[in-house]
Amino acid sequence: MRANEPVVFDMATCGELSGVGATGKKMEGEHTTKARNRLAQAGFFMSLLGICGVFVAGPFGASAPRVIISLAFLSLPGIVLSAMGLRRGPRRLATWGLLLGLAGAMYLPTLCLAFLRHS
């Protein structure tokens, strides 16, 4: 290449340099990283376990095993973790975890009263 010769770029050359092929798709071997919010994930799954515990313990009341009732109490730490996860993005799981945790926590006094009444 001479010093005064113009440099010509075509789409295939530009794509090879940027990691994107001529079709506009990522080339094989290139990995994309997704943004993750671990606090939101933990809060969502704890709230989900809590709401499942509420649904399982609900029909049985005080006769439900202590494991199921303690499973229902996982919605409380789920609320805390989801609220902390709302500070970072992506927030979708944090929002769902907060809503599920609040729904599960609203039923906890009923479980506690039923458990105390039969003890």
N, C-alpha and C positions, 0 to 999 in steps of 0.2 A: 504494500500500500504506500502510495506516494504522499507527500505532505500536503499537496494542494488538491488531492482527489476527494470529492464529497463522499460522505458516509451515508449509505442508503439502508434504512431499516424497513423490513417488511413485517407483516403480522406474525409469520412463523418465527422470525428471529426475535422479535420483541417478546413473544410468548415463551420462548425457550429461556430467555433471560429472567423473566419474572416468575417462572414456575407454573404458568398457565399455558396450556396448549393452544393451537390455532383455533380450536373449536370453542374456546372460552371456558373449558372445564379444567379442573385441577388434574395435573399429570399424576400418574401412579407413583407411589413412593412418597408423595407429599402428604403429611398428616396435618389435619386441622385440629386445633384445640378449642373445645367448647368451654365457655365460662361456667363454673360450678360454684354453688353456694352450699357448702357443707353444713352450715348451721341450719339453713332452710330445709335441707334434706333430712337432717336428724330431727328437727322439730316436726316436720310433716309426718314422718314415720312414727314418731312417738305419739302424736295426736291421733294418727290413724289406728294405732294399737289401742289407744285409750278409748276411742269411740267404738271400736269393735268390742272392747271389754264392757262398755256400757250396754251395748245391744245384747251381748250374751248374758250379762248379769241382770238386766232389766226385768225379764219375765220371772226370774227365780227369786229376786229380792234378797232377803237375808239368808235363804237356804243355798245361795250360790257359794261355791268354795272361795276361800280367802284369796286364792291365786287370781281368780277372775275379777274379784273386787279390787285387788291391788293393780290389776291390769288396767282397770278403768281409771285409776289415779295417774296413769302415765300421760293423761291429757294435760295435767298441770305443768310438768317440765316441758311438754310439747309447746305450750303457749309461750313459755319463756324463751325457748330456743328459736321459735318462729319469729317472735318479736325482735330478737337480736338479729335474725337473718334478714329482716326487712331493711336493715341499714345497708346491705350490699345487694348488688344485682346478680343474677336475675331474681326477681321477687315472687314469681308465680307460686312456687312451692311454699314459700314463707307465708304468703297470704292464705293459701288453702290450709296450711298447718295451723295458722292462727284461728281461722274460722272453725275447723274441726275441733280444735282444742277448746274453744269457747263453748261449742255445742256440747261437748263431753263434760265440761266443767259445770254446766248448768244443771246437769242431772246428778252430779255427785252428792249434793245434800239429800236427795231422795234416797240414794243408796245408803248413805250414812244413817239416816233416820230409821230405815228399814232394818239395818244391821243392829243398831242400838236397841231397837224395840224387841228384837227376838233374842238378844243376848242375856 
